[in-house]
Amino acid sequence: MLWRSLVSILIAAWLLISTPVLAAELRLSDVALAPCDAHDPGAQPGQALGNTRNNISSPEGASCYVLSGTVENPSKRAVVDTDVYARILDRSGEPVLQNRTRVGSIGDVEPGSQAFALRLAVPKGTPGPFDVKNPRARGFNAPVRSRANDDDELLPLEQNVVTAAQD
């Protein structure tokens, strides 16, 4: 009985002392939604110009758009597994992405400001112009899902953002 109580107390103490994974709110600015470049593999219609590697095209009935802007991490530590949330409305004020406000993931955000970009598939025929409401980003102080390796291939949109940030 004493042994069981001691083990229970040790487990409870370990759980209370361990660092919880807390969500961190990040600030977004200069958020804009624009059609994908004609050379982007996700561009419509059909195969994107210059995309001979995989013959990639957007899903049928969807148009490619890029949500871009600047994310600011005011803390002194990197924020990992960062997701971007926003309400994207069409000309009539109806949501473009039905039943969801999470628009994508931007991965790790180092302290300071940096550019981000996400590719979105918007249903074809959705009346523009689009209005981005309540953009925000939320990440964690520790990884919460499996991590990509450094040598994993970046998508062309991600390569453009990384290249622009390094210049």
Backbone as CSV, one residue per row, in Angstrom:
resi,resn,N_x,N_y,N_z,CA_x,CA_y,CA_z,C_x,C_y,C_z
1,MET,0.821,-1.193,0.000,0.000,0.000,0.000,0.868,1.261,0.000
2,LEU,1.903,1.281,0.835,2.805,2.423,0.908,3.544,2.605,-0.418
3,TRP,3.960,1.487,-1.010,4.662,1.527,-2.293,3.773,2.133,-3.379
4,ARG,2.527,1.746,-3.445,1.583,2.258,-4.428,1.365,3.768,-4.234
5,SER,1.263,4.211,-3.019,1.085,5.641,-2.725,2.313,6.436,-3.150
6,LEU,3.496,5.895,-2.872,4.734,6.570,-3.247,4.854,6.699,-4.765
7,VAL,4.532,5.634,-5.490,4.576,5.666,-6.952,3.565,6.678,-7.486
8,SER,2.383,6.723,-6.924,1.354,7.682,-7.354,1.811,9.116,-7.132
9,ILE,2.438,9.382,-6.004,2.928,10.732,-5.706,4.049,11.116,-6.669
10,LEU,4.952,10.186,-6.970,6.039,10.470,-7.907,5.509,10.755,-9.311
11,ILE,4.544,9.992,-9.756,3.955,10.219,-11.086,3.247,11.568,-11.128
12,ALA,2.492,11.893,-10.093,1.798,13.186,-10.038,2.798,14.338,-10.041
13,ALA,3.884,14.213,-9.292,4.903,15.263,-9.250,5.570,15.419,-10.611
14,TRP,5.862,14.317,-11.273,6.481,14.365,-12.593,5.571,15.067,-13.597
15,LEU,4.278,14.771,-13.561,3.333,15.409,-14.473,3.202,16.903,-14.202
16,LEU,3.248,17.298,-12.950,3.126,18.715,-12.605,4.385,19.501,-12.940
17,ILE,5.543,18.862,-12.848,6.812,19.549,-13.093,7.120,19.641,-14.584
18,SER,6.690,18.666,-15.381,7.012,18.673,-16.806,6.430,19.918,-17.470
19,THR,7.154,20.421,-18.469,6.755,21.637,-19.158,5.595,21.345,-20.107
20,PRO,4.496,22.058,-19.970,3.388,21.845,-20.889,3.684,22.492,-22.246
21,VAL,3.051,21.980,-23.283,3.168,22.563,-24.608,2.064,23.611,-24.717
22,LEU,2.464,24.871,-24.717,1.504,25.965,-24.736,1.442,26.597,-26.119
23,ALA,0.255,27.040,-26.499,0.091,27.724,-27.773,0.578,29.160,-27.654
24,ALA,1.225,29.635,-28.700,1.719,31.013,-28.749,1.010,31.751,-29.876
25,GLU,0.485,32.920,-29.581,-0.169,33.761,-30.584,0.887,34.627,-31.274
26,LEU,0.852,34.671,-32.594,1.771,35.497,-33.368,0.976,36.552,-34.132
27,ARG,1.622,37.673,-34.423,0.959,38.752,-35.150,1.219,38.620,-36.643
28,LEU,0.161,38.844,-37.439,0.282,38.862,-38.887,0.035,40.280,-39.378
29,SER,0.780,40.693,-40.399,0.563,42.007,-40.999,0.745,41.903,-42.508
30,ASP,0.282,42.918,-43.211,0.393,42.987,-44.676,-0.156,41.726,-45.341
31,VAL,-1.249,41.192,-44.814,-1.833,39.961,-45.352,-2.593,40.290,-46.634
32,ALA,-2.296,39.544,-47.695,-2.936,39.765,-48.990,-3.218,38.422,-49.650
33,LEU,-4.277,38.389,-50.443,-4.644,37.200,-51.205,-4.584,37.574,-52.675
34,ALA,-3.756,36.866,-53.446,-3.566,37.174,-54.864,-3.545,35.879,-55.662
35,PRO,-3.930,35.937,-56.953,-3.854,34.732,-57.788,-2.415,34.241,-57.896
36,CYS,-2.259,32.927,-58.043,-0.927,32.347,-58.214,-0.303,32.841,-59.511
37,ASP,1.004,32.903,-59.535,1.757,33.237,-60.732,1.498,32.163,-61.793
38,ALA,1.540,32.541,-63.056,1.277,31.585,-64.138,2.275,30.433,-64.141
39,HIS,3.476,30.635,-63.604,4.495,29.582,-63.574,4.391,28.693,-62.342
40,ASP,3.462,28.987,-61.454,3.287,28.195,-60.233,2.666,26.846,-60.592
41,PRO,3.173,25.744,-60.042,2.617,24.427,-60.350,1.144,24.283,-59.980
42,GLY,0.636,25.096,-59.072,-0.771,25.005,-58.690,-1.682,25.869,-59.521
43,ALA,-1.135,26.601,-60.503,-1.935,27.521,-61.304,-2.917,26.763,-62.192
44,GLN,-4.026,27.412,-62.517,-5.043,26.867,-63.410,-4.990,27.640,-64.710
45,PRO,-5.483,27.197,-65.782,-6.029,25.869,-66.038,-4.937,24.901,-66.479
46,GLY,-5.162,23.641,-66.217,-4.266,22.586,-66.668,-2.870,22.682,-66.107
47,GLN,-1.927,22.217,-66.898,-0.536,22.180,-66.453,0.050,23.582,-66.411
48,ALA,0.750,23.895,-65.333,1.400,25.201,-65.191,2.552,25.314,-66.175
49,LEU,2.818,26.527,-66.630,3.921,26.755,-67.549,5.236,26.368,-66.894
50,GLY,6.058,25.644,-67.615,7.370,25.279,-67.096,7.353,24.128,-66.107
51,ASN,6.218,23.544,-65.848,6.142,22.448,-64.877,6.172,21.126,-65.628
52,THR,7.354,20.657,-65.937,7.477,19.405,-66.677,7.811,18.238,-65.775
53,ARG,8.177,18.524,-64.527,8.629,17.460,-63.634,7.506,16.510,-63.239
54,ASN,6.406,17.029,-62.742,5.357,16.158,-62.218,4.013,16.309,-62.906
55,ASN,3.908,17.194,-63.878,2.626,17.473,-64.514,1.550,17.775,-63.479
56,ILE,1.875,18.649,-62.550,0.964,19.000,-61.462,-0.012,20.058,-61.947
57,SER,-1.255,19.937,-61.538,-2.225,21.004,-61.759,-3.182,21.015,-60.581
58,SER,-3.916,22.097,-60.447,-4.863,22.223,-59.336,-6.008,21.243,-59.499
59,PRO,-6.715,20.965,-58.400,-7.896,20.125,-58.525,-8.885,20.759,-59.491
60,GLU,-9.625,19.928,-60.209,-10.618,20.426,-61.150,-11.624,21.295,-60.415
61,GLY,-11.939,22.428,-60.999,-12.929,23.302,-60.394,-12.380,24.191,-59.305
62,ALA,-11.049,24.352,-59.240,-10.451,25.212,-58.218,-9.460,26.164,-58.872
63,SER,-9.329,27.330,-58.281,-8.362,28.322,-58.736,-7.300,28.489,-57.662
64,CYS,-6.067,28.680,-58.092,-4.946,28.806,-57.167,-4.786,30.259,-56.722
65,TYR,-4.676,30.450,-55.413,-4.414,31.764,-54.827,-3.304,31.627,-53.798
66,VAL,-2.593,32.724,-53.558,-1.525,32.754,-52.563,-1.906,33.752,-51.483
67,LEU,-1.935,33.274,-50.237,-2.122,34.139,-49.079,-0.727,34.440,-48.553
68,SER,-0.339,35.702,-48.567,1.014,36.066,-48.141,0.963,37.228,-47.167
69,GLY,2.063,37.425,-46.476,2.156,38.514,-45.515,3.409,38.385,-44.686
70,THR,3.380,39.032,-43.529,4.510,39.013,-42.605,4.030,38.495,-41.263
71,VAL,4.798,37.593,-40.670,4.481,37.072,-39.340,5.549,37.581,-38.380
72,GLU,5.101,38.024,-37.204,6.033,38.544,-36.208,5.977,37.693,-34.952
73,ASN,7.151,37.209,-34.554,7.299,36.441,-33.325,8.008,37.333,-32.309
74,PRO,7.261,37.904,-31.336,7.878,38.825,-30.383,8.680,38.135,-29.279
75,SER,8.574,36.818,-29.173,9.282,36.113,-28.101,10.757,35.928,-28.459
76,LYS,11.504,35.374,-27.533,12.934,35.132,-27.750,13.215,33.713,-28.214
77,ARG,12.160,32.902,-28.319,12.304,31.509,-28.745,11.517,31.276,-30.024
78,ALA,11.953,30.281,-30.790,11.226,29.924,-32.005,9.871,29.328,-31.638
79,VAL,8.885,29.597,-32.477,7.561,29.002,-32.335,7.453,27.957,-33.438
80,VAL,7.084,26.730,-33.078,7.082,25.626,-34.041,5.660,25.197,-34.380
81,ASP,5.542,24.492,-35.507,4.254,23.965,-35.969,3.190,25.058,-35.984
82,THR,3.490,26.157,-36.657,2.605,27.321,-36.676,1.525,27.170,-37.739
83,ASP,0.281,27.361,-37.339,-0.860,27.337,-38.248,-1.385,28.747,-38.441
84,VAL,-1.891,29.030,-39.646,-2.476,30.332,-39.963,-3.986,30.159,-40.076
85,TYR,-4.704,31.089,-39.466,-6.166,31.090,-39.477,-6.651,32.410,-40.054
86,ALA,-7.727,32.369,-40.828,-8.337,33.589,-41.359,-9.710,33.242,-41.923
87,ARG,-10.566,34.238,-41.971,-11.846,34.108,-42.673,-11.673,34.823,-43.995
88,ILE,-11.868,34.106,-45.086,-11.747,34.691,-46.413,-13.152,34.791,-46.988
89,LEU,-13.555,36.019,-47.287,-14.913,36.281,-47.754,-14.895,36.710,-49.213
90,ASP,-15.948,36.308,-49.959,-16.065,36.741,-51.348,-16.766,38.100,-51.409
91,ARG,-17.081,38.543,-52.610,-17.681,39.864,-52.813,-18.996,40.031,-52.060
92,SER,-19.766,38.958,-51.916,-21.064,39.050,-51.242,-20.965,38.826,-49.731
93,GLY,-19.750,38.640,-49.216,-19.568,38.446,-47.781,-19.703,37.005,-47.323
94,GLU,-19.793,36.077,-48.266,-19.889,34.651,-47.936,-18.490,34.060,-47.796
95,PRO,-18.312,33.091,-46.881,-16.987,32.472,-46.728,-16.581,31.686,-47.976
96,VAL,-15.339,31.865,-48.392,-14.800,31.161,-49.555,-14.464,29.720,-49.188
97,LEU,-13.890,29.519,-48.016,-13.534,28.183,-47.536,-14.588,27.769,-46.512
98,GLN,-15.533,26.982,-46.945,-16.654,26.600,-46.093,-16.199,25.786,-44.891
99,ASN,-16.761,26.096,-43.732,-16.580,25.324,-42.496,-15.134,25.213,-42.023
100,ARG,-14.304,26.190,-42.370,-12.950,26.151,-41.822,-12.344,27.546,-41.816
101,THR,-11.555,27.789,-40.788,-10.806,29.041,-40.726,-9.305,28.776,-40.779
102,ARG,-8.879,27.535,-40.564,-7.451,27.220,-40.698,-7.139,27.156,-42.185
103,VAL,-6.208,27.995,-42.619,-5.889,28.035,-44.037,-4.593,27.311,-44.375
104,GLY,-3.779,26.992,-43.372,-2.564,26.243,-43.642,-1.532,26.375,-42.547
105,SER,-0.376,25.751,-42.791,0.722,25.746,-41.826,1.932,26.444,-42.433
106,ILE,2.626,27.231,-41.607,3.848,27.903,-42.071,5.080,27.382,-41.343
107,GLY,4.933,26.286,-40.609,6.084,25.651,-39.972,6.628,26.424,-38.795
108,ASP,7.953,26.531,-38.721,8.614,27.191,-37.591,8.800,28.680,-37.871
109,VAL,8.624,29.488,-36.839,8.801,30.939,-36.954,9.854,31.364,-35.938
110,GLU,10.980,31.833,-36.441,12.063,32.310,-35.581,11.679,33.664,-34.977
111,PRO,12.347,34.083,-33.913,12.059,35.403,-33.338,12.259,36.517,-34.373
112,GLY,11.401,37.526,-34.322,11.464,38.636,-35.271,10.390,38.511,-36.332
113,SER,10.537,39.280,-37.397,9.567,39.290,-38.500,10.116,38.512,-39.684
114,GLN,9.225,37.815,-40.376,9.607,37.111,-41.591,8.394,36.958,-42.488
115,ALA,8.660,36.805,-43.780,7.595,36.649,-44.767,7.049,35.229,-44.726
116,PHE,5.774,35.087,-45.089,5.171,33.763,-45.228,4.275,33.772,-46.459
117,ALA,3.988,32.594,-46.976,3.066,32.443,-48.099,2.456,31.055,-48.044
118,LEU,1.171,30.987,-48.346,0.432,29.724,-48.386,-0.343,29.649,-49.693
119,ARG,-0.370,28.492,-50.298,-1.173,28.291,-51.496,-2.554,27.794,-51.071
120,LEU,-3.603,28.388,-51.650,-4.979,27.995,-51.346,-5.707,27.637,-52.631
121,ALA,-6.572,26.639,-52.555,-7.446,26.291,-53.667,-8.811,26.909,-53.390
122,VAL,-9.177,27.893,-54.201,-10.456,28.589,-54.059,-11.398,28.022,-55.113
123,PRO,-12.641,27.673,-54.736,-13.575,27.120,-55.720,-13.708,28.029,-56.943
124,LYS,-13.619,27.420,-58.117,-13.707,28.172,-59.365,-15.071,28.857,-59.452
125,GLY,-15.075,30.071,-59.942,-16.319,30.814,-60.096,-16.711,31.612,-58.865
126,THR,-15.905,31.547,-57.799,-16.196,32.330,-56.601,-15.974,33.799,-56.941
127,PRO,-16.999,34.646,-56.714,-16.866,36.047,-57.122,-15.881,36.820,-56.251
128,GLY,-14.885,37.409,-56.890,-13.930,38.257,-56.181,-14.410,39.693,-56.225
129,PRO,-13.715,40.602,-55.670,-12.469,40.452,-54.930,-12.705,39.820,-53.566
130,PHE,-11.636,39.272,-53.002,-11.736,38.578,-51.720,-11.266,39.486,-50.591
131,ASP,-11.854,39.271,-49.425,-11.510,40.052,-48.239,-11.020,39.084,-47.164
132,VAL,-9.831,39.329,-46.633,-9.259,38.474,-45.588,-9.563,39.115,-44.240
133,LYS,-10.340,38.414,-43.425,-10.748,38.929,-42.112,-10.076,38.139,-40.998
134,ASN,-9.717,38.834,-39.930,-9.198,38.238,-38.700,-8.041,37.255,-38.934
135,PRO,-7.004,37.664,-39.693,-5.870,36.746,-39.866,-5.071,36.645,-38.566
136,ARG,-4.690,35.434,-38.226,-3.884,35.222,-37.023,-3.081,33.943,-37.205
137,ALA,-2.061,33.810,-36.392,-1.218,32.610,-36.432,-1.030,32.111,-35.014
138,ARG,-0.979,30.804,-34.881,-0.794,30.186,-33.570,0.149,29.007,-33.736
139,GLY,1.145,28.956,-32.860,2.106,27.859,-32.877,2.365,27.374,-31.468
140,PHE,3.406,26.588,-31.301,3.702,25.960,-30.013,5.165,26.161,-29.649
141,ASN,5.473,26.004,-28.353,6.858,26.165,-27.909,7.649,24.865,-28.009
142,ALA,7.012,23.790,-28.448,7.668,22.497,-28.657,6.936,21.776,-29.789
143,PRO,7.606,20.891,-30.516,6.946,20.181,-31.613,5.740,19.377,-31.128
144,VAL,4.669,19.427,-31.918,3.466,18.670,-31.579,3.120,17.630,-32.640
145,ARG,3.889,17.593,-33.729,3.698,16.570,-34.760,5.053,16.196,-35.333
146,SER,5.093,15.158,-36.153,6.375,14.691,-36.678,7.045,15.796,-37.487
147,ARG,8.360,15.831,-37.427,9.138,16.897,-38.042,9.678,16.461,-39.393
148,ALA,9.716,17.393,-40.350,10.320,17.147,-41.649,11.837,17.231,-41.511
149,ASN,12.538,16.504,-42.347,14.001,16.553,-42.348,14.490,17.774,-43.113
150,ASP,15.722,18.187,-42.856,16.298,19.337,-43.547,16.396,19.113,-45.045
151,ASP,16.584,17.865,-45.472,16.739,17.603,-46.891,15.421,17.257,-47.583
152,ASP,14.281,17.445,-46.896,12.990,17.261,-47.549,12.808,18.362,-48.587
153,GLU,12.159,18.012,-49.686,11.993,18.951,-50.782,10.936,20.001,-50.450
154,LEU,11.247,21.265,-50.743,10.295,22.355,-50.555,9.455,22.517,-51.814
155,LEU,8.198,22.929,-51.635,7.348,23.255,-52.770,7.861,24.541,-53.409
156,PRO,7.569,24.769,-54.698,8.061,25.985,-55.360,7.673,27.269,-54.628
157,LEU,6.463,27.351,-54.110,6.040,28.546,-53.386,6.901,28.740,-52.143
158,GLU,7.188,27.638,-51.428,8.039,27.723,-50.246,9.463,28.109,-50.632
159,GLN,9.963,27.584,-51.761,11.304,27.933,-52.222,11.404,29.426,-52.503
160,ASN,10.361,29.999,-53.126,10.368,31.430,-53.432,10.410,32.256,-52.159
161,VAL,9.653,31.861,-51.139,9.633,32.609,-49.880,10.980,32.497,-49.184
162,VAL,11.561,31.285,-49.152,12.856,31.085,-48.503,13.938,31.865,-49.243
163,THR,13.930,31.813,-50.573,14.923,32.535,-51.366,14.803,34.038,-51.147
164,ALA,13.574,34.561,-51.134,13.363,36.000,-50.927,13.814,36.418,-49.531
165,ALA,13.600,35.563,-48.540,13.989,35.888,-47.166,15.509,35.896,-47.008
166,GLN,16.216,35.056,-47.784,17.670,34.988,-47.681,18.353,36.141,-48.401
167,ASP,17.680,36.736,-49.384,18.279,37.852,-50.156,18.303,39.138,-49.399
